[in-house]
């Protein structure tokens, strides 16, 4: 495997990005792996490595680069902790157009790397980035062939640019994985996803017995069976569409 940390020029500065891919057999389809709200950490880099072992060129950008922040430390679960306030403040700095601009920068960089096939792209976002991953499929339909949101939030809004409507219009195959218990993504949202996307090119799946964050091995909510199921679903999605 080959991995490195690279500063990628964007419209707003330089985005530090972790890149990992196999050391032979390329060029490889690109996976844009968009982080959750607790920021970049080794747990995410390990997940990027797992994607790469399946034959992908994986890019994990630090979406908080505009704030000069890379890591914010170990996750704290107390609702009133300074750590959680910092996370919430950082999350509030991001918007869909900002992240889509970053996606363009990532793809522009991948175009220059012989190890990457940036014409065949999958996007995946966890938590806050589920909506970003989905909306990337609408902004770059010529490149993004598959997109996955894993316990994504704010997926249904009243706007025409609502992520769930983007998924319905996009030619990319989508996959929404939702937890059974998730106050960030309530049952009403999951039910509307299922109603509005019925018959569209993809799947909305709710994982029994899980809570928000179930796919992260170092989180209190980790659910091994659900986590492994999400890996199987997502890798199958990318395999069908990117290879």
N, C-alpha and C positions, 0 to 999 in steps of 0.2 A: 504494500500500500504506500501511496505517496500522500503526504499531508503537509500543509503549510498555512500560515496566517499571512494575509495580504491586505494592504490598504487599497481599496478600489475607489477611484474618483467618481463622485456623484455630483448632482447639481448643487448640493449643499455642503460639500466637503469631501472627506475621505472616510469610507465605511470599512472598518476592520472586519475581514471576512475569513472564516475558517473554511478551507477547501481540502477535500479528501477524495481520492479515487484510486482504483487499482493501478498497479505499476506496469501492467501489460495488457494488450488487447484492445486498446481504444481506437477511435474516439468513443466516448461513452455518453449516453443520454444524460441530460442535466436534471438534477433535482434541486430546486430552491427550497431549503428547509428554513422556515420562518419561526423564530423563537417565540416562546410564551412570555408572559409579563415578568417573571422573576429574572430575566436577563440571561446572558451567556454564562455557561458554567460547564464543567467537565461532563456532567450528565448528558447535556445536549451534544457535545462533541463525540461522546461515545455512541449516541444514536446516529449521528451523521456517519460515523465509521461503519455502523451496521448496514446502513443503506448502501454505502460504497462497496461493501463486500458482495453485494448482489449485482455489481457491475454498473455503478452509476458514478457520475462526476457530481459531487455534492457540495453545495455552497450554503454556508450558515452565516449570514451577515448579522453584525451587531446593529440592530435597529435603533439603539439609543446613542449612536455616535454623535448626533447633533447636540446632545447634552453633555458630551465628553465622558460618558459612562460606559464601562464594559461589563463589569460584574458588580453585584450589589450584596454579595455575601450569602451565607446560608439562609434558607427559607425560615421565616418566623411565622407562627400560626396565630399568635394573639392579634385580635382584630384591631387593637389600638396601639400596636407597636410602631416605633419610628420606621422600622424596615418596611412595613406594609404601606405606610403613608408615602415613603419614597417611591415604592413600586407603583402605587396608584398615580402619583404625580408624573412619573416617567411615562406610564402607559397613556396618560392624557395628552402627552405631547405629540402623539402619532395620529395620522389621518390616513385614510385610504389613498388619496392622491400622493402623499409623501412617500408611502411605501411602494406604490406603483412606479414612482420615479426611481426609487432604489432598485426595483426589479429590472428596469431598463438598463441601469448601470451594471448590474450583475450579468445580464445577458450580453451586453456589449463587451465586458471583460471575457466572458466565456467564448465569444466569437474569436478572440485572439489566441486562445489556448488550443493547441493541436490535440490535447487529451479530451476535449469537450465537443460534443455534438449539440450545439445550442439551437438547432432546428427542431429538436425533439426534447421537450421540457415537461417536467412534472413539478407541481407546487404542492407543498404541504405546510399547514400552519396549525399550531396548537394554541388553545385558549384564545388570547387576544388576536392572534394572527390567522385564525381560521378564515376570517372575513377577508384578510389581505390575500391569502392564497387563492381563494375563490375568485376574487375580483381580478387577479392577474390573468385568469383564463379569459375574462372578457376584454381586457385591454390588449392582450397579445394572442388572439385566437390562432394566428399563423404559426405560433411556436408552442404554446401551452396545450398539450394534448390530454392531460389528466390533472385533476386537482383534488386534494383531500383536506377536509377540516376535521380536526380531532378535538372534541369537546369545545368547539368554537363558540364565541359569544357575539352578540349583536349581529346575528345572521339574518334577522328579519326586521326590517324597518319600514316606514311609510314612504321612503324615497324610491324613485324609479331605479336608482343605483343600488338598491338593497342587494346584499350578497346572494340571497336565495333567488332573486329574479335574474341576476347575472348568471348564476348556474343554469337556470332554465333556458336562457338564450344562448349560452355558450356552446360551441361544438365539442368542447372538451368533455370527457366523462368525469363525473363528480362522485365523491364519496363523503358523506357526513356521518361521523361516528359521534354519538351522543351518550352521555352518562345517564343512568337511571335517576340519580339524585344529583341535581346541579342547580344551586340557586343563581349561578351566573348565566345559566341557559335553562330557564324554567320549562316545565312540561308543555306549557302553552306554545312556546316557540318550536319545540320539537314536533308537536302535533301540526302546527301550521306548515313547517317544512314538509312533512309527509303529505299533507293535503295539496299544497301548491306545486310540489315536484313530482306528484304521481304521474307516471308515464313518461317522465323526462329521462335524459340519458345519464342515469346514475342511480345511487341508492342512499337512502337515509336509514341508518341502523342505530337502534338504542341497545346498550349493553346492560343486561340485567345484573343487579347487585353491585353496580359501580358508582363511584362518585367522581366529581370533577378532578382531573389530574391522574386518572387511573393508569395511564400509560407510562408514567415516569417512575422508574425503579427506585428513586431516592425520595419519593414523596410519600407522605403518610397515607395518601389515598391509593397507593399502588395496588393494583389488582392483577395478579400474574396471569390468570386465564384471560381476562379482558385485554391485557397488554399484548399478549401473544396473538390473540385473535386480531387485534388491530394491525399488527405487523403482517399477518397473513393477508388480510384484506388489502392493505395499502400496496404491498409488494406485488400482489396479483393485479391490482389496478394499473400500476406503472408497467408491469410486464406486458399487459395486453396492449397498452397504448404507446409505449416509448421504444420498444425493442422490435 
